[in-house]
Amino acid sequence: MPVLKSPPRPPKNETLQLRIEEEVKSKLEKYAEFIDSSESYVVSEALKLLFRKDHDFRTWLEVHAENNEHEPSAGNALFEVARKA
C-alpha cells in the first residue's frame, strides 16, 4: 500500500468560444487577477455557482435529465432506422 495517494485527476476540459460585453471581459480579467487565477477558472466556478444556486434550473434539469434517459437521441433513432432498412 502506498504511503502517498495519487494526485486527483484533473477534470476533462472543453473549449468554448463566446462573445461578451467589453465591460464584462474587463471585470473578468480583473477578477482573475484579484484571485490570482485564470479567466477560465473564474468562468467555470461562476457557472458552477449559478447552477448550484438556481433552484428552478436544478428542478428543470432533473425533469429533463429523466426525459433524456427514456428517449433515444435523434442520432440513435436515425441509426436504428438505417440499420432496419
DRENKOLMAR-185410 format. One line per field, with one value per residue: residue number from 1; residue in one letter; z negated, x negated, y of N, C-alpha, C, CB in turn. Coordinates in steps of 0.2 Angstrom, whole numbers, padded with zeros to 4 digits. Atoms other than C-alpha are relative to their C-alpha. Glycine has a CB too. Layout:
N
num = c(NUM,...)
residuo = c(a,...)
nZ = c(Z,...)
nX = c(X,...)
nY = c(Y,...)
caZ = c(Z,...)
caX = c(X,...)
caY = c(Y,...)
cZ = c(Z,...)
cX = c(X,...)
cY = c(Y,...)
cbZ = c(Z,...)
cbX = c(X,...)
cbY = c(Y,...)
END
This chain:
85
num = c(1,2,3,4,5,6,7,8,9,10,11,12,13,14,15,16,17,18,19,20,21,22,23,24,25,26,27,28,29,30,31,32,33,34,35,36,37,38,39,40,41,42,43,44,45,46,47,48,49,50,51,52,53,54,55,56,57,58,59,60,61,62,63,64,65,66,67,68,69,70,71,72,73,74,75,76,77,78,79,80,81,82,83,84,85)
residuo = c(m,p,v,l,k,s,p,p,r,p,p,k,n,e,t,l,q,l,r,i,e,e,e,v,k,s,k,l,e,k,y,a,e,f,i,d,s,s,e,s,y,v,v,s,e,a,l,k,l,l,f,r,k,d,h,d,f,r,t,w,l,e,v,h,a,e,n,n,e,h,e,p,s,a,g,n,a,l,f,e,v,a,r,k,a)
nZ = c(0000,0000,0005,-0003,-0005,-0006,0000,-0003,-0007,-0001,-0004,-0007,-0002,-0007,-0002,-0002,-0002,0001,-0001,0006,0000,0002,0007,0003,-0002,0004,0007,0001,0000,0006,0005,0000,0003,0007,0004,-0002,-0003,-0008,-0002,0000,0007,0003,-0004,0002,0007,0000,-0003,0005,0005,-0003,0000,0006,0003,-0004,0002,-0005,-0005,0003,-0001,-0007,-0002,0002,-0004,-0006,0000,0000,-0007,-0004,0001,-0003,-0007,-0004,-0004,-0007,-0003,0001,-0003,-0007,-0001,0001,-0006,-0005,0001,-0001,-0007)
nX = c(-0004,0004,-0001,-0003,-0006,0001,-0004,-0006,0001,-0003,-0006,0000,-0002,-0002,0001,-0006,0001,-0006,0001,-0002,0000,0007,0001,0000,0007,0005,-0001,0002,0007,0002,-0002,0005,0006,-0001,0001,0006,-0002,-0002,-0007,-0003,-0002,-0005,-0006,-0003,-0003,-0006,-0006,-0002,-0004,-0006,-0004,-0002,-0004,-0006,-0004,-0004,0004,0001,-0006,0000,0005,-0002,-0005,0003,0005,-0004,-0003,0005,0002,-0005,-0001,0006,0002,-0002,0005,-0001,-0006,0001,0004,-0005,-0004,0004,0002,-0006,-0001)
nY = c(-0006,-0006,-0005,-0006,0001,-0003,-0006,0001,-0001,-0007,0001,0000,-0006,-0002,-0006,-0003,-0007,-0004,-0007,-0003,-0007,-0002,-0002,0006,0003,-0004,0002,0007,0000,-0003,0004,0005,-0003,-0001,0007,0003,0006,-0001,-0002,0007,0002,-0005,0002,0006,0000,-0004,0004,0006,-0004,-0002,0006,0003,-0005,-0001,0006,0002,0004,0007,0003,0001,0004,0006,0002,0001,0005,0006,0001,0002,0007,0004,-0001,0000,-0006,0000,0004,0007,0002,0000,0006,0005,0000,0002,0007,0004,0000)
caZ = c(0000,0005,-0008,0003,0013,0031,0035,0041,0060,0067,0075,0093,0101,0117,0127,0128,0138,0134,0136,0120,0117,0116,0098,0093,0101,0092,0075,0078,0082,0066,0055,0061,0057,0040,0035,0044,0056,0075,0083,0087,0069,0064,0078,0073,0055,0058,0069,0056,0043,0054,0057,0039,0033,0046,0038,0053,0065,0054,0055,0073,0076,0066,0076,0092,0087,0084,0101,0109,0101,0108,0125,0138,0146,0163,0169,0162,0169,0187,0184,0179,0195,0206,0198,0200,0219)
caX = c(0000,-0007,-0011,-0006,0011,0010,0015,0033,0035,0039,0056,0059,0059,0068,0066,0079,0079,0091,0094,0096,0098,0081,0085,0089,0072,0063,0070,0067,0049,0048,0057,0045,0030,0038,0039,0023,0031,0036,0051,0056,0056,0067,0080,0081,0083,0095,0106,0105,0111,0125,0131,0130,0139,0153,0166,0178,0164,0160,0178,0179,0163,0169,0185,0176,0162,0176,0184,0167,0164,0180,0180,0167,0157,0161,0144,0148,0166,0159,0146,0160,0170,0155,0150,0168,0168)
caY = c(0000,0017,0030,0044,0045,0048,0066,0068,0068,0085,0087,0084,0101,0108,0123,0136,0152,0166,0184,0195,0214,0223,0229,0211,0205,0219,0214,0195,0199,0210,0197,0183,0194,0198,0179,0175,0163,0161,0168,0150,0146,0161,0157,0139,0142,0156,0144,0130,0143,0149,0131,0126,0142,0142,0130,0132,0127,0112,0107,0109,0100,0085,0084,0085,0073,0060,0063,0061,0044,0037,0044,0039,0053,0059,0051,0034,0034,0038,0024,0012,0016,0014,-0002,-0009,-0005)
cZ = c(0000,-0006,0002,0005,0006,0000,0004,0008,0001,0004,0007,0002,0008,0001,0001,0002,0000,0001,-0007,0001,-0002,-0008,-0004,0001,-0005,-0008,-0001,0000,-0007,-0006,0000,-0003,-0008,-0004,0003,0004,0008,0001,0001,-0006,-0003,0004,-0002,-0007,-0001,0003,-0005,-0006,0002,0000,-0007,-0004,0003,-0001,0006,0006,-0002,0001,0007,0003,-0002,0004,0007,0001,0000,0007,0005,-0001,0003,0007,0004,0004,0007,0005,0000,0004,0008,0001,0000,0007,0005,-0001,0002,0008,0004)
cX = c(-0004,0001,0003,0006,-0002,0004,0006,-0001,0004,0006,-0001,0002,0003,-0001,0006,-0001,0007,-0001,0003,-0001,-0008,-0001,0000,-0007,-0005,0000,-0002,-0008,-0003,0001,-0005,-0007,0001,-0001,-0006,0001,0001,0007,0004,0003,0006,0006,0003,0003,0006,0006,0002,0004,0007,0004,0002,0005,0007,0005,0005,-0003,-0001,0006,0001,-0004,0002,0006,-0002,-0005,0004,0003,-0006,-0002,0005,0001,-0007,-0002,0002,-0005,0001,0006,-0002,-0005,0004,0003,-0005,-0002,0006,0001,-0003)
cY = c(0006,0004,0006,-0002,0003,0007,-0001,0002,0006,-0002,0000,0007,0001,0007,0004,0007,0004,0007,0003,0008,0002,0001,-0007,-0004,0003,-0003,-0008,0000,0003,-0005,-0006,0002,0001,-0007,-0004,-0007,0002,0002,-0006,-0002,0004,-0002,-0007,0000,0004,-0004,-0005,0003,0001,-0007,-0003,0004,0000,-0006,-0001,-0003,-0007,-0004,-0002,-0005,-0008,-0003,-0002,-0006,-0007,-0002,-0003,-0008,-0005,0000,-0001,0007,0000,-0004,-0007,-0002,0000,-0006,-0006,-0001,-0002,-0007,-0005,-0001,-0005)
cbZ = c(-0006,0006,-0003,0003,-0003,0006,0004,-0003,0004,0004,-0003,0004,0000,0000,0006,-0007,0008,-0006,0006,-0006,-0004,0003,-0002,0003,0007,0000,-0002,0007,0005,-0001,0001,0008,0003,-0001,0001,-0005,-0003,0004,0007,0004,-0005,0002,0008,0001,-0005,0004,0006,-0003,-0003,0007,0004,-0004,-0001,0007,-0006,0003,0002,-0007,-0003,0004,-0003,-0008,0000,0003,-0006,-0005,0002,-0001,-0008,-0003,0002,0006,-0001,0003,-0002,-0008,-0001,0002,-0006,-0006,0001,0000,-0007,-0003,0003)
cbX = c(0005,0001,-0007,-0005,0006,0003,-0004,0005,0004,-0005,0006,0004,-0006,0008,-0005,0005,-0002,0004,0003,-0003,0005,-0002,0006,0005,-0002,0001,0008,0002,-0003,0003,0007,-0001,-0002,0007,0006,-0005,0006,-0002,0000,-0004,-0006,-0002,-0001,-0006,-0006,-0001,-0002,-0007,-0004,-0001,-0004,-0007,-0003,-0001,0004,0003,-0006,-0002,0006,-0001,-0007,0003,0006,-0003,-0004,0006,0003,-0006,0000,0006,0003,0000,-0007,0000,-0007,0001,0005,-0004,-0005,0004,0003,-0007,-0002,0006,-0001)
cbY = c(0000,0004,0001,0005,0002,-0004,0006,0005,-0006,0004,0005,-0005,0005,-0002,0001,0001,0000,-0002,0003,-0003,0003,0007,0004,-0005,0001,0007,0001,-0004,0005,0006,-0003,-0002,0007,0002,-0004,-0001,-0003,-0007,0004,-0005,0000,0007,0000,-0005,0003,0006,-0003,-0003,0006,0003,-0006,0000,0006,0001,0002,0007,0004,0000,0003,0007,0002,0000,0005,0006,0000,0000,0007,0004,-0001,0001,0007,-0006,0002,0007,0002,-0001,0006,0006,0000,0000,0007,0005,-0001,0002,0007)
END
